[in-house]
């Protein structure tokens, strides 16, 4: 007989959903931040000056600093989450070792609370405990898979790479065209890039694409509009 994953290949299951959401969250957030942050930076500088070197240097600095910041932030955040998960698992192991009967009753209570009869809940708790007590309790009580804990390095690298790739879109779009086309080329490239990341994140997460695309593009457009006029004002003031 096929298991649930084989029978329903298009539905997310807990065994893979946690790690999938981990890298997806880090990757999509990194790409969005890369596009929006560097676009706002280079468009703001372009509003203050037409100096190609200044715009390029600002964009490169924003790319490097942003990628390292995103990677470091993800590593620290996910490491904290992983430490919390490990601490919870250590406590669960201790409780299973010192009070197995009470833990089995607790597991039965959980399944009874989900709608099973008392007899069936006790049977399920007993059989799951005999097979893998820690996995059963971690799943039911903590929502954790002991064999699939979140990975801080995975999240950090996903953020670093995705931020860098996303940041290259506005950086190249504003650095390559002639002066008169720089800002509008960057705007178009950013709108397309944010539309693609919004659509991709929605599709990978099995969510609606329209709202994600509108949200991404709207935030990016507002960022560029504000930073451009701030840069323009700064250029006029210092000029």
C-alpha positions in Angstrom: 0.0 0.0 0.0 1.2 3.5 -0.8 1.9 5.9 2.0 0.4 9.3 2.2 3.2 11.1 0.4 3.1 8.6 -2.5 -0.7 8.7 -2.7 -0.9 12.5 -2.7 2.4 13.8 -4.2 1.1 17.3 -4.8 0.1 17.9 -1.1 2.7 19.2 1.4 3.5 16.8 4.2 5.2 17.6 7.5 8.2 15.4 6.7 9.3 17.8 3.9 7.3 21.0 4.6 9.5 22.3 7.4 12.8 22.3 5.5 11.0 23.4 2.3 9.5 26.4 4.1 12.9 27.1 5.7 14.8 27.6 2.5 11.9 29.1 0.7 11.4 31.8 3.3 15.1 32.6 3.4 15.5 32.5 -0.4 12.4 34.6 -1.2 13.0 37.2 1.5 16.6 37.4 0.4 15.8 38.0 -3.2 13.1 40.5 -2.4 15.3 42.4 0.0 18.2 42.4 -2.5 16.0 43.9 -5.3 14.2 46.4 -3.1 17.2 47.5 -1.0 19.7 48.0 -3.8 17.1 49.5 -6.1 16.2 52.1 -3.5 19.9 52.8 -2.9 21.0 53.2 -6.5 17.8 55.1 -7.5 18.3 57.4 -4.6 21.9 58.1 -5.5 20.9 58.6 -9.2 18.4 61.2 -8.0 21.2 63.1 -6.3 23.9 62.7 -9.0 24.6 61.5 -12.5 28.1 60.3 -11.6 28.2 56.7 -12.9 31.1 55.7 -10.5 29.2 57.0 -7.4 26.0 55.1 -8.4 28.0 51.9 -9.1 30.0 52.1 -5.9 26.8 52.6 -3.8 25.2 49.6 -5.5 28.1 47.3 -4.9 28.5 48.4 -1.3 24.7 47.8 -0.8 25.0 44.4 -2.3 27.9 43.2 -0.2 26.6 44.7 3.0 23.1 43.5 2.5 24.1 40.0 1.6 26.3 39.6 4.6 23.7 41.2 6.9 20.9 38.9 5.6 23.1 35.8 5.9 24.2 36.7 9.4 20.7 37.5 10.5 19.3 34.3 9.2 22.0 32.2 10.8 21.5 33.8 14.2 17.7 33.6 13.9 17.6 30.0 12.8 20.3 28.9 15.2 18.2 30.3 18.0 15.2 28.3 16.7 17.3 25.2 16.4 18.6 25.6 20.0 15.1 25.9 21.2 14.0 22.8 19.4 17.0 20.8 20.7 16.2 21.9 24.3 12.6 20.9 23.9 13.7 17.5 22.6 16.2 17.0 25.5 13.4 17.7 28.0 11.1 15.3 26.1 13.8 12.5 26.2 14.2 13.0 29.9 10.4 12.8 30.6 10.1 9.7 28.4 12.9 8.1 30.4 11.7 9.0 33.9 8.0 8.9 33.5 7.0 6.8 30.4 3.6 5.9 31.6 2.6 9.5 32.3 4.0 10.5 28.9 2.0 7.8 27.1 -1.2 9.0 28.9 -0.4 12.5 27.8 0.0 11.4 24.2 -3.4 9.6 24.5 -5.0 12.7 25.9 -3.7 14.7 22.9 -5.2 12.3 20.4 -8.4 12.1 22.3 -8.6 15.9 22.2 -8.3 15.7 18.4 -11.4 13.5 18.2 -10.4 9.9 18.8 -12.3 7.8 21.2 -10.4 7.1 24.5 -9.8 3.5 23.6 -8.5 4.3 20.1 -6.4 7.2 21.5 -4.8 4.9 24.0 -4.1 2.3 21.3 -2.5 4.8 19.0 -0.4 6.3 21.8 0.8 2.8 22.8 1.7 1.7 19.3 3.4 4.9 18.4 5.4 4.9 21.6 6.5 1.3 21.0 7.7 2.3 17.5 9.4 5.6 18.2 8.3 7.4 21.4 10.4 10.5 20.9 9.2 11.1 17.4 5.6 10.5 18.4 5.7 12.9 21.3 7.8 15.5 19.4 5.3 15.5 16.6 2.2 15.6 18.7 3.4 17.9 21.5 6.0 20.1 19.9 5.3 20.0 16.2 9.0 19.0 15.6 10.5 16.3 13.5 13.7 15.2 15.4 15.2 14.1 12.1 14.4 17.3 10.2 15.4 20.2 12.4 15.9 23.6 10.8 19.3 24.3 9.4 21.0 27.7 10.1 23.6 27.2 7.5 21.0 26.4 4.8 19.1 29.5 5.7 22.2 31.7 5.7 23.5 30.5 2.4 20.0 30.8 0.8 19.8 34.4 2.0 23.3 35.3 0.9 22.9 33.9 -2.6 19.4 35.1 -3.2 20.1 38.6 -1.9 23.1 38.8 -4.2 21.2 37.6 -7.2 18.3 39.9 -6.5 20.6 42.9 -5.9 22.3 42.4 -9.3 19.0 43.2 -11.1 18.8 46.9 -10.1 22.6 47.2 -10.0 23.1 46.1 -13.6 19.9 47.9 -14.8 21.1 51.2 -13.6 24.8 50.8 -14.4 24.6 49.7 -18.0 22.2 52.0 -19.8 22.9 55.6 -20.9 22.4 58.4 -18.3 18.9 59.4 -19.6 17.6 55.8 -19.4 19.1 54.7 -16.1 16.3 55.3 -13.7 13.5 54.1 -15.9 15.5 51.0 -16.9 16.0 50.2 -13.3 12.4 50.7 -12.5 11.2 48.4 -15.2 13.8 45.7 -14.3 12.8 45.9 -10.6 9.1 45.6 -11.4 9.7 42.6 -13.5 12.1 41.0 -10.9 9.7 41.6 -8.0 6.8 40.2 -10.1 8.8 37.0 -10.8 9.8 36.5 -7.2 6.3 37.1 -6.0 4.9 34.7 -8.5 7.6 32.1 -7.8 7.1 32.3 -4.0 3.4 31.9 -4.4 3.7 28.9 -6.7 6.3 27.1 -4.6 4.1 27.7 -1.5 0.9 26.7 -3.2 -0.6 30.1 -2.6 -2.4 32.7 -4.8 0.1 34.5 -7.1 -1.9 37.7 -7.7 -1.7 39.1 -4.2 2.0 38.2 -3.8 2.9 39.9 -7.1 0.9 43.0 -6.3 2.5 43.2 -2.8 6.0 42.8 -4.0 5.7 45.2 -6.9 3.9 47.8 -4.7 6.6 47.8 -2.0 9.4 48.1 -4.6 7.7 50.9 -6.5 7.1 52.9 -3.3 10.7 52.4 -2.1 12.1 53.6 -5.4 9.7 56.6 -5.5 10.6 57.8 -2.0 14.3 57.3 -2.3 14.5 58.9 -5.7 12.9 62.1 -4.5 14.9 62.1 -1.3 18.0 61.8 -3.5 16.8 64.6 -5.8 16.2 66.8 -2.8 19.6 66.0 -1.4 21.2 66.7 -4.7 19.5 70.1 -5.0 20.3 71.0 -1.4 24.0 70.2 -1.7 24.3 71.4 -5.2 
